[in-house]
Amino acid sequence: MTTEKETVQKGFQRRYMLLAFSVIGDFGATLAIPAVLGAIIGSRLDTRYGTEPWLLIICLVMTASFSAFVVKRRAEQYGKKYQALVDEEKKDMDKFKIG
């Protein structure tokens, strides 16, 4: 038989896992998509203008900079979401303390 405290803990564990999967998926896409697009665009521009590998390198540096900026902003947002979840969990678990 599951107690109310265990039910609340399982609910928070599920929410932590969902947040973790959101972070993994979001950061993965934020890093991979611009890198692939930068490589494709840079490679095609190099082929067109005969500047191999310089435009590819420039495009990859630009996409890496863009990705770093976006990851930093999203990390701050996810940090706030995580902290709100921790605070909510502490508040809910306080009602199970004795004394």
N, C-alpha and C positions, 0 to 999 in steps of 0.2 A: 504494500500500500504506500502510495506516495504522499508525503506531507506537503503542506502549502509552501513551506520554505524550499523544498526540493523542486517543486513546480516553478517557483519564481527563479531559482538558480538555473534551471534548464532553459527557461525563457531567455535569460540574459546570455547564457552560453550560445544559444542559437543566434541572438542578435550580434554578438561578437563575431561569430563565424561569418554571418552575412556581410558584416562590415569588412572583414578581412578579404573575403572573395571579391567584394566591390573594389577594394584597393588594388588587389592583384590584377583584376581585369582592366581597370581603368589605367593603371600605370603601364601595363603591358601594351595596351593599345596606344597610349600616349608616346611610348618610346618606339614601337615597331612601325606604325603607319607612317609617321614623318620620315623615318630612316629609309624605308623602302621607296617612298615617293621621291625623296631627295636623291637616292641612288639612281632611280630610273630617269629622272629629269636630268641629272648631271651627266649621266652616261650618254643620253641622247644629244644633249647640247655639245658634249665633247666630240661625238661622232660628226655632228653637223658642222661644227666650226674647226675641227682638227686641233683641239687644244688639250688632248688627253694628257694627263688625268686631272688637270687643274679645275675645270668646272665641276667635275664630280666631287673633288675635295671641298671646293667652296660650298656646294650644295649640302654636303654631309655636315660640314661645320655649322652652316646656318640651321639645318634641321636639329642638330644636337643642341645648339643654343636655345632654339625654340622649345624643344622638349624639356630641357632643364628648367626653363622659366615656368612652363605649364606644370611640371611635376612639383616644383616648389610651391606654387599656388595651391595645387590640389592637396599636397601634403598638409599644408596649414588648415585647409578645410576639413580634411579627414581627422586631423588632430583635434579640432573643435568637436566634431561628431563623436569621437572616441571619448573625449573628456566629459561630454554631456551624458554619454552612456554610463561611464564610471560613476559620475555623480548621482545619476538616477538609481543605479544599482545600490550604492551606499545608502541612499535615502530609503529605498524599499527594504533593504536587509536590516536596517536599524530597528524596524518594528519587531524583528525576531529576537533581539537582544534581551537578555534578562537583567533586570536591575537598572 
